[in-house]
Amino acid sequence: MMKLRYRSLAVLFAATALPAHAGDFTSLLYGTGPGADLKWGTADDTNAVGAGPDRVLGTADDTTAKVSGAGNVQGDKLYLKVPDARAATATTPAYKPILYSSENGKIPLAIDYFATEWRTQAGVPARGTHTAQGTLTLVDSHVTFGASLGGVAIGDVYDFVFRDSRDNTLVFGTRVELGQKPTYDQDAELNYLYRYGFVEGSTVFKTDIAWTFLGNTDLRLYNAARADLRSLIGTPTLNLNAVSFQSDINLSEGNPFSGLYLIKTDATAYKTMAGAIGYFQAGEEGQALLYNTIAGFAPTVPPPVVVPNLPVPEPSEYALFLAGLGLIGVAARRRLRA
């Protein structure tokens, strides 16, 4: 009975949250940098955390490697508004329904979204103003069925690559379903999801974060960091190769699924990488502290285009070529005379 009550609350929260105001993709690297030596990964890297020059937390100049969402999506800078059942109004654009794969009804092929202003400070558009519109079109997807913790299957992990029509960028997406088969552990909990692979050689890829609901039992994103943090109370240390998503995905609490957690990059190509996706059970309800990784998609630098070096003809070869052309011309003239 307790589980049913929690699930009902989750459904109610999602249903009321969908039409609310929202935010946009948000950078995880405000105020960070490679320091005076201009090299990432050395001792003088900056990992500032604070309110920025305007001294107001929640505005665009915040300096942080960690960005938090909000319990109410009207003030959640990370939440993307996606289709609900409403028609267009004078202030709200029309919505298209999310298109799903016919082979697997849980894989979204195209998602229309609207970025909106979430702040209330003076000098910016009113909160809820639509500032941009885009479509996330599926490029590739993969599902890891029976993902495990401690050697026990707990659920299914969905991995997506989308292309954003706003700027033609690649967007990586993660969604998890726990305990949806009788053979899966029904008491697993995921407090963090991770994605890795945002440094390749000397290239450091952008990571702009957002999330959205895909179902009534989806749970919001609490916060995201450019970090590999495995603590509910610890301070994230900047890790350019990693992004951590904190949530509380737990079937016994009525939160069986995660929302769709998204990372917009400046990558122009992607690859499949071992250990690209991670997940961590922090033992919040007394479970064991467990961590695991699985293969997934990651950004990559495309290989350079190699133009074959054609051999340069020798002078003698040019002479033979010209002589051949001459003979062809002589033969043609003889045919015309004949």
C-alpha positions as CSV (number, residue, x, y, z in Angstrom):
1,M,0.0,0.0,0.0
2,M,2.9,2.4,0.8
3,K,4.5,1.7,-2.6
4,L,1.2,2.5,-4.3
5,R,0.8,5.8,-2.4
6,Y,4.3,6.9,-3.4
7,R,3.7,6.0,-7.0
8,S,0.5,8.0,-7.1
9,L,2.3,11.0,-5.8
10,A,4.9,10.6,-8.5
11,V,2.3,10.4,-11.2
12,L,0.5,13.5,-9.8
13,F,3.8,15.5,-9.6
14,A,4.7,14.7,-13.2
15,A,1.2,15.4,-14.6
16,T,1.1,18.8,-13.0
17,A,4.7,19.6,-13.8
18,L,4.5,19.0,-17.6
19,P,2.7,22.2,-18.6
20,A,4.8,24.5,-16.3
21,H,7.5,26.9,-17.1
22,A,11.0,25.6,-17.6
23,G,14.6,26.4,-18.6
24,D,17.2,25.5,-21.2
25,F,20.5,23.7,-21.7
26,T,22.9,25.1,-19.0
27,S,26.7,25.0,-19.0
28,L,28.6,23.2,-16.3
29,L,31.8,25.2,-16.8
30,Y,30.9,28.7,-15.8
31,G,33.9,30.2,-14.0
32,T,36.2,27.3,-14.7
33,G,39.3,27.4,-16.8
34,P,42.7,25.9,-17.5
35,G,44.6,28.5,-15.4
36,A,47.6,30.6,-16.4
37,D,49.4,27.8,-18.2
38,L,46.4,27.3,-20.5
39,K,46.4,23.6,-20.0
40,W,43.6,21.6,-18.5
41,G,44.4,19.0,-15.8
42,T,47.3,20.9,-14.1
43,A,47.5,22.4,-10.6
44,D,46.4,25.9,-11.5
45,D,43.0,25.0,-13.1
46,T,40.2,27.1,-11.7
47,N,37.1,25.5,-10.2
48,A,35.3,28.5,-8.9
49,V,32.0,28.0,-7.2
50,G,29.9,31.1,-6.4
51,A,27.4,33.7,-7.5
52,G,29.5,35.6,-10.1
53,P,29.9,39.3,-10.4
54,D,26.2,40.2,-9.8
55,R,26.3,38.3,-6.5
56,V,23.0,36.6,-7.3
57,L,22.9,32.9,-7.4
58,G,20.8,31.5,-10.3
59,T,21.8,34.0,-13.0
60,A,23.8,33.4,-16.1
61,D,27.1,34.6,-14.7
62,D,27.2,32.0,-11.8
63,T,30.6,30.4,-11.4
64,T,30.2,26.7,-10.8
65,A,31.1,23.2,-11.9
66,K,27.7,22.0,-10.4
67,V,24.3,23.3,-11.4
68,S,21.2,22.4,-9.3
69,G,17.6,22.1,-10.5
70,A,14.5,22.9,-8.5
71,G,11.7,21.0,-7.0
72,N,9.3,23.2,-8.9
73,V,10.0,23.1,-12.6
74,Q,8.8,26.7,-12.9
75,G,12.2,27.7,-11.5
76,D,14.2,24.8,-12.8
77,K,16.9,26.1,-15.2
78,L,17.6,22.5,-16.3
79,Y,14.1,21.5,-17.3
80,L,13.1,21.5,-21.0
81,K,9.4,21.9,-21.7
82,V,8.2,19.2,-24.1
83,P,4.8,18.4,-25.6
84,D,1.7,18.1,-23.5
85,A,-1.9,17.9,-24.8
86,R,-2.4,21.7,-25.2
87,A,-3.1,23.5,-28.4
88,A,-1.4,26.7,-29.4
89,T,-2.5,29.9,-27.7
90,A,-1.5,33.6,-28.1
91,T,1.5,33.0,-25.7
92,T,2.2,29.3,-26.1
93,P,3.4,27.7,-29.4
94,A,1.7,24.5,-30.7
95,Y,3.1,21.2,-29.6
96,K,3.8,18.1,-31.6
97,P,3.6,14.7,-29.8
98,I,6.8,12.9,-29.1
99,L,7.4,10.3,-31.9
100,Y,8.5,6.9,-30.6
101,S,10.1,3.9,-32.4
102,S,7.6,1.3,-33.6
103,E,10.0,-1.4,-32.6
104,N,10.6,-0.2,-29.1
105,G,8.0,2.2,-27.8
106,K,10.4,3.6,-25.2
107,I,12.9,5.1,-27.8
108,P,12.0,8.6,-28.8
109,L,12.7,9.3,-32.5
110,A,12.0,13.1,-32.3
111,I,11.3,15.4,-29.4
112,D,10.1,19.0,-29.9
113,Y,11.1,21.3,-27.0
114,F,10.8,24.9,-26.0
115,A,13.4,26.7,-24.0
116,T,11.9,29.2,-21.6
117,E,13.2,32.0,-19.3
118,W,13.2,30.7,-15.7
119,R,14.6,33.7,-13.8
120,T,12.7,36.5,-12.2
121,Q,15.5,39.1,-11.9
122,A,15.0,42.5,-13.5
123,G,16.3,43.2,-17.0
124,V,15.5,39.8,-18.4
125,P,12.3,38.5,-20.2
126,A,9.5,37.5,-17.8
127,R,9.7,34.0,-16.4
128,G,8.0,31.5,-18.8
129,T,8.8,33.5,-21.9
130,H,9.7,31.2,-24.8
131,T,13.2,32.0,-25.9
132,A,14.0,29.2,-28.3
133,Q,12.5,26.2,-30.0
134,G,14.2,23.0,-31.2
135,T,13.8,19.4,-32.1
136,L,16.0,16.6,-30.8
137,T,16.1,14.0,-33.7
138,L,17.4,10.5,-32.8
139,V,20.7,9.6,-34.5
140,D,21.5,6.4,-32.6
141,S,20.3,4.4,-29.6
142,H,21.2,1.4,-27.6
143,V,19.6,-0.4,-24.7
144,T,21.5,-2.4,-22.0
145,F,19.0,-4.9,-20.7
146,G,19.7,-6.4,-17.3
147,A,22.3,-3.8,-16.2
148,S,23.7,-5.0,-12.9
149,L,24.9,-3.8,-9.5
150,G,26.9,-6.2,-7.3
151,G,26.4,-8.9,-9.8
152,V,22.6,-8.7,-9.7
153,A,20.4,-7.4,-12.5
154,I,18.5,-4.2,-11.5
155,G,17.1,-2.7,-14.7
156,D,17.5,-1.4,-18.2
157,V,19.7,1.5,-19.3
158,Y,18.7,3.5,-22.4
159,D,21.4,5.4,-24.3
160,F,20.7,7.9,-27.0
161,V,22.4,10.3,-29.4
162,F,20.2,13.1,-30.7
163,R,20.9,16.0,-33.1
164,D,19.5,19.4,-32.0
165,S,17.9,21.4,-34.8
166,R,18.7,24.7,-33.0
167,D,22.5,24.5,-33.6
168,N,23.1,21.1,-35.3
169,T,24.9,19.8,-32.2
170,L,25.1,16.3,-30.8
171,V,23.1,15.6,-27.6
172,F,23.7,12.5,-25.5
173,G,20.8,11.2,-23.5
174,T,20.4,8.6,-20.6
175,R,17.3,7.1,-19.2
176,V,17.0,4.2,-16.7
177,E,14.1,1.8,-15.8
178,L,14.6,-0.2,-12.6
179,G,12.9,-3.5,-11.6
180,Q,10.6,-3.8,-14.6
181,K,11.1,-7.6,-14.9
182,P,10.5,-10.2,-12.1
183,T,14.2,-11.3,-12.4
184,Y,15.4,-7.7,-11.6
185,D,16.2,-6.6,-8.0
186,Q,13.2,-4.7,-6.7
187,D,15.1,-2.7,-4.1
188,A,17.9,-1.2,-6.0
189,E,18.4,2.6,-5.9
190,L,20.5,4.8,-8.1
191,N,21.5,8.1,-6.6
192,Y,23.9,9.1,-9.4
193,L,24.1,8.4,-13.1
194,Y,27.3,9.3,-14.9
195,R,28.6,9.8,-18.4
196,Y,32.3,9.7,-19.4
197,G,34.4,10.5,-22.4
198,F,34.4,14.3,-22.6
199,V,38.2,14.6,-23.0
200,E,39.9,13.0,-26.0
201,G,43.6,13.9,-26.4
202,S,43.8,17.7,-26.3
203,T,40.1,18.2,-27.0
204,V,37.8,19.1,-24.2
205,F,34.1,18.8,-25.2
206,K,31.4,21.2,-24.0
207,T,28.8,19.8,-21.6
208,D,25.5,21.8,-21.4
209,I,22.9,20.0,-19.3
210,A,19.1,19.6,-19.5
211,W,16.4,17.0,-18.7
212,T,12.8,16.4,-19.4
213,F,10.0,14.0,-18.5
214,L,9.2,11.1,-20.9
215,G,6.6,9.4,-18.6
216,N,4.4,10.0,-15.6
217,T,6.7,8.0,-13.2
218,D,9.9,9.9,-14.3
219,L,11.9,11.6,-11.6
220,R,13.5,15.0,-12.0
221,L,17.2,15.8,-12.1
222,Y,18.4,17.2,-8.8
223,N,21.7,18.5,-10.0
224,A,24.5,17.9,-12.5
225,A,28.3,18.5,-12.2
226,R,31.3,18.2,-14.3
227,A,32.6,15.7,-11.8
228,D,32.8,12.0,-10.8
229,L,31.3,12.6,-7.3
230,R,30.1,9.6,-5.3
231,S,28.8,11.2,-2.2
232,L,25.4,12.7,-1.4
233,I,27.0,15.5,0.7
234,G,30.4,15.9,-0.8
235,T,31.6,18.9,-2.9
236,P,32.3,18.0,-6.5
237,T,35.8,18.3,-7.7
238,L,36.1,19.3,-11.3
239,N,36.6,16.3,-13.6
240,L,36.5,17.3,-17.3
241,N,36.1,13.8,-18.5
242,A,32.9,13.1,-16.4
243,V,29.4,14.4,-15.9
244,S,27.4,13.3,-12.8
245,F,23.6,13.4,-12.6
246,Q,22.1,13.2,-9.1
247,S,18.6,11.9,-8.7
248,D,16.9,9.2,-6.6
249,I,15.7,6.4,-8.8
250,N,14.2,3.8,-6.5
251,L,11.3,1.5,-7.3
252,S,10.3,1.0,-3.6
253,E,9.9,4.8,-3.3
254,G,7.6,4.9,-6.3
255,N,10.4,6.4,-8.5
256,P,11.2,3.5,-10.9
257,F,12.4,5.5,-13.8
258,S,14.7,8.4,-14.4
259,G,13.8,11.3,-16.7
260,L,15.6,11.8,-19.9
261,Y,19.0,13.4,-18.8
262,L,20.7,15.2,-21.6
263,I,24.2,16.5,-22.4
264,K,24.6,18.9,-25.4
265,T,28.2,18.9,-26.7
266,D,30.2,20.6,-29.4
267,A,31.3,17.3,-30.8
268,T,30.7,16.5,-34.5
269,A,31.0,12.8,-34.2
270,Y,30.4,10.0,-31.6
271,K,31.7,6.5,-30.8
272,T,30.9,3.5,-28.7
273,M,33.1,3.4,-25.6
274,A,33.6,0.9,-22.8
275,G,32.6,2.4,-19.5
276,A,30.8,5.4,-21.1
277,I,27.9,5.2,-18.6
278,G,28.1,4.7,-14.9
279,Y,25.6,4.4,-12.0
280,F,26.0,4.5,-8.2
281,Q,23.9,3.3,-5.3
282,A,24.8,5.5,-2.3
283,G,23.1,3.4,0.4
284,E,20.6,6.0,1.3
285,E,18.1,3.3,2.5
286,G,20.8,1.1,3.9
287,Q,21.7,-0.7,0.7
288,A,25.3,-1.6,-0.1
289,L,27.4,1.1,-1.7
290,L,27.7,-0.2,-5.3
291,Y,29.0,1.3,-8.5
292,N,29.2,-0.1,-12.0
293,T,29.8,1.1,-15.6
294,I,28.6,-0.1,-19.0
295,A,29.4,0.6,-22.6
296,G,27.7,3.6,-24.3
297,F,28.0,6.4,-26.7
298,A,30.6,9.2,-26.2
299,P,31.8,12.2,-28.2
300,T,34.8,11.9,-30.4
301,V,37.0,13.8,-32.7
302,P,36.4,12.6,-36.3
303,P,39.4,11.1,-38.0
304,P,41.1,13.4,-40.5
305,V,40.2,13.1,-44.1
306,V,43.2,11.5,-45.9
307,V,43.7,12.5,-49.5
308,P,45.9,10.0,-51.4
309,N,49.2,11.3,-52.7
310,L,49.1,10.6,-56.5
311,P,52.5,10.1,-58.1
312,V,53.8,13.1,-60.1
313,P,54.6,12.1,-63.7
314,E,58.2,12.2,-64.8
315,P,59.2,14.5,-67.8
316,S,59.6,11.4,-70.0
317,E,56.1,10.3,-69.1
318,Y,54.7,13.7,-70.1
319,A,56.5,13.4,-73.5
320,L,55.0,10.0,-74.1
321,F,51.6,11.3,-73.2
322,L,51.9,14.2,-75.7
323,A,53.2,11.9,-78.4
324,G,50.2,9.7,-77.9
325,L,47.8,12.6,-78.2
326,G,49.6,13.6,-81.5
327,L,49.2,10.1,-83.0
328,I,45.5,10.1,-82.1
329,G,45.1,13.5,-83.8
330,V,46.9,12.2,-87.0
331,A,44.7,9.1,-87.1
332,A,41.6,11.2,-86.8
333,R,42.6,13.5,-89.7
334,R,43.3,10.5,-91.9
335,R,39.8,9.1,-91.2
336,L,38.2,12.4,-92.1
337,R,40.1,12.6,-95.5
338,A,39.1,9.1,-96.3
